[in-house]
Each structure stands twice: as structure tokens, then as C-alpha cells.
Amino acid sequence: MNDVKIAALAEDALDVEAHLAAVDDPRLGGVTTFIGRVRDNDPDAQTPVVGLEYSAHPDAEAALRSIAEKAGADAVGDARIVVAVSHRVGTLGVGDAAVVIAVAAEHRAEAFEVCRAVIEDIKSELPVWKRQLESDGTTSWKGIGG
């Protein structure tokens, strides 16, 4: 059984505690989280990274829900999986959370598996693009998922 409690794009800071509360279920003993933050460097950058600007296709939130549903449905057997995932849009500074994922399952293996599947599919399928901002004013666009 798969239950997606949150699948959202947000302009405001992401709340990790809200994602954890959304997946809270006394029947589920394994809870995993992933937080993707803006870092101050990139292998392709010539100078320090000072921020990212995320933009999204109008269907991106529906695509995010689909990614979360698919990851839970692909979990082992009929395991109960609860997912909460959000992705930021707009301008973010170094250290800001760009993605927050919380997954609860009966066991840790399923929770880890689904959490990883969600972030990997976000990186390859979610129609969100980022423009990387460097300290010298240079910018560069990155494709789907960055």
C-alpha cells in the first residue's frame, strides 16, 4: 500500500519536521529522510556558487506526485509505504534545502529503497530546471533535476 501525503513545489523554505509528521505512523518502524541542499561549489563552476534559481514546468507538481507514487508502488511486495516530498522553486542561497523527502515503511530496507528511488527519479524526470549563480556573476543552466 502506497500513500503520498505531500508532493509539493514550494517557494518558501521547506519544513523537514512537517515532512516527518506527514509520514508518522505507529505501524511503520523505518523512517528515512533525504535533504538536498544548495552547496557552495560545483565541478563545472569556475568560482564559488552563491545560489540557485529553480524554475518548474506547470505540470511539475503532478509529476512529483507521480514519482512518489511510482517509487512506493515499486517497493517490495505489498509493503506499506508513506511518502512526503517537496522541491523548492525560486531563488535559494547556499545551505537552503532544495529537496526534502521523508519515507516511512515497516522496515528500513523498504524505506531506504523508496527514498533513493524518489530522489533518483526527481533528478532524471522532474521538469524542474536550475540556474546556478557564481560569485563572479557567471550563471549556467542545468537540465532536468540539475
C-alpha positions as CSV (number, residue, x, y, z in Angstrom):
1,M,0.0,0.0,0.0
2,N,1.4,3.4,-1.0
3,D,0.3,6.7,0.5
4,V,1.7,10.0,-0.7
5,K,1.0,12.6,2.0
6,I,2.9,15.5,0.5
7,A,4.0,16.1,-3.1
8,A,4.6,19.8,-3.5
9,L,6.6,22.6,-5.1
10,A,7.2,25.4,-2.7
11,E,8.5,29.0,-2.9
12,D,9.1,29.1,0.9
13,A,11.6,27.3,3.0
14,L,11.0,23.5,3.3
15,D,10.0,22.2,6.7
16,V,11.7,18.9,7.5
17,E,9.6,18.4,10.6
18,A,6.3,18.7,8.6
19,H,7.5,16.0,6.3
20,L,8.4,13.7,9.2
21,A,5.0,14.4,10.8
22,A,3.3,13.6,7.5
23,V,4.8,10.1,7.4
24,D,4.4,9.4,11.1
25,D,2.5,6.1,11.5
26,P,2.9,3.8,14.5
27,R,2.7,0.7,12.3
28,L,5.9,1.8,10.4
29,G,9.3,1.3,12.0
30,G,11.6,2.5,9.3
31,V,11.8,6.2,8.5
32,T,14.3,7.7,6.1
33,T,14.9,11.3,5.1
34,F,16.9,13.0,2.3
35,I,17.6,16.7,2.3
36,G,19.2,18.1,-0.8
37,R,20.9,21.4,0.0
38,V,22.5,24.1,-2.1
39,R,26.2,23.8,-1.8
40,D,28.9,26.5,-2.4
41,N,30.7,24.6,-5.2
42,D,30.2,22.7,-8.4
43,P,32.8,20.8,-10.5
44,D,31.7,23.0,-13.5
45,A,31.9,26.3,-11.7
46,Q,35.0,28.5,-12.0
47,T,34.2,30.5,-8.8
48,P,32.2,29.7,-5.7
49,V,28.5,29.0,-6.1
50,V,26.4,31.6,-4.3
51,G,22.9,30.4,-5.1
52,L,20.5,28.6,-7.4
53,E,17.3,29.7,-9.1
54,Y,14.8,26.9,-9.7
55,S,12.0,27.1,-12.2
56,A,9.4,24.5,-13.0
57,H,7.0,23.4,-15.7
58,P,3.3,23.9,-14.8
59,D,2.9,20.1,-14.6
60,A,5.9,19.6,-12.2
61,E,3.8,19.2,-9.1
62,A,1.7,16.4,-10.7
63,A,5.0,14.8,-12.0
64,L,6.4,14.9,-8.4
65,R,3.3,13.1,-7.1
66,S,3.6,10.5,-9.8
67,I,7.3,10.0,-9.0
68,A,6.4,9.4,-5.3
69,E,3.5,7.1,-6.2
70,K,5.7,5.0,-8.5
71,A,8.5,4.7,-6.0
72,G,6.1,3.4,-3.4
73,A,4.3,1.1,-5.8
74,D,7.6,-0.4,-6.9
75,A,8.5,-1.3,-3.3
76,V,8.9,-4.9,-2.2
77,G,5.6,-6.9,-2.1
78,D,2.6,-5.2,-0.5
79,A,4.7,-3.2,2.0
80,R,3.0,-0.2,3.4
81,I,4.9,2.9,2.3
82,V,4.2,6.6,3.2
83,V,6.0,9.4,1.3
84,A,6.3,13.1,1.7
85,V,8.3,15.1,-0.8
86,S,8.8,18.7,-1.7
87,H,11.0,20.6,-4.1
88,R,11.7,24.4,-3.9
89,V,11.3,26.8,-6.7
90,G,12.6,30.4,-6.8
91,T,16.0,31.7,-5.6
92,L,17.8,29.7,-2.9
93,G,21.0,30.6,-1.1
94,V,23.9,28.3,-0.1
95,G,22.7,25.9,2.7
96,D,19.0,26.2,1.8
97,A,17.1,22.9,1.3
98,A,16.1,22.4,-2.3
99,V,14.5,19.0,-1.8
100,V,13.1,17.2,1.3
101,I,12.0,13.6,1.2
102,A,10.6,11.6,4.1
103,V,9.6,7.9,3.7
104,A,8.1,5.6,6.3
105,A,7.9,1.8,5.8
106,E,7.5,-1.3,8.0
107,H,11.2,-2.0,7.6
108,R,14.3,0.1,6.9
109,A,15.2,-1.6,3.6
110,E,12.0,-0.5,2.0
111,A,12.2,3.0,3.4
112,F,15.8,3.4,2.1
113,E,14.8,1.9,-1.3
114,V,11.9,4.2,-1.8
115,C,13.7,7.3,-0.6
116,R,16.5,6.6,-3.0
117,A,14.1,5.9,-5.9
118,V,12.3,9.2,-5.3
119,I,15.5,11.3,-5.4
120,E,16.9,9.5,-8.4
121,D,13.7,9.9,-10.4
122,I,13.5,13.6,-9.4
123,K,17.0,14.1,-10.8
124,S,16.1,12.4,-14.1
125,E,12.4,13.1,-14.6
126,L,11.1,16.1,-12.7
127,P,10.6,19.1,-15.1
128,V,12.5,21.5,-12.8
129,W,15.5,23.4,-14.1
130,K,18.1,25.3,-12.1
131,R,20.3,28.3,-13.0
132,Q,23.5,28.2,-11.0
133,L,24.8,31.6,-9.7
134,E,28.5,32.1,-9.2
135,S,30.3,34.7,-7.1
136,D,31.8,36.4,-10.2
137,G,28.3,36.9,-11.7
138,T,28.6,33.9,-14.1
139,T,25.4,31.8,-14.5
140,S,24.7,28.5,-16.1
141,W,21.6,26.5,-16.7
142,K,21.3,22.8,-15.6
143,G,18.8,20.4,-17.2
144,I,16.0,18.4,-15.6
145,G,16.8,17.8,-11.9
146,G,20.1,19.6,-12.2
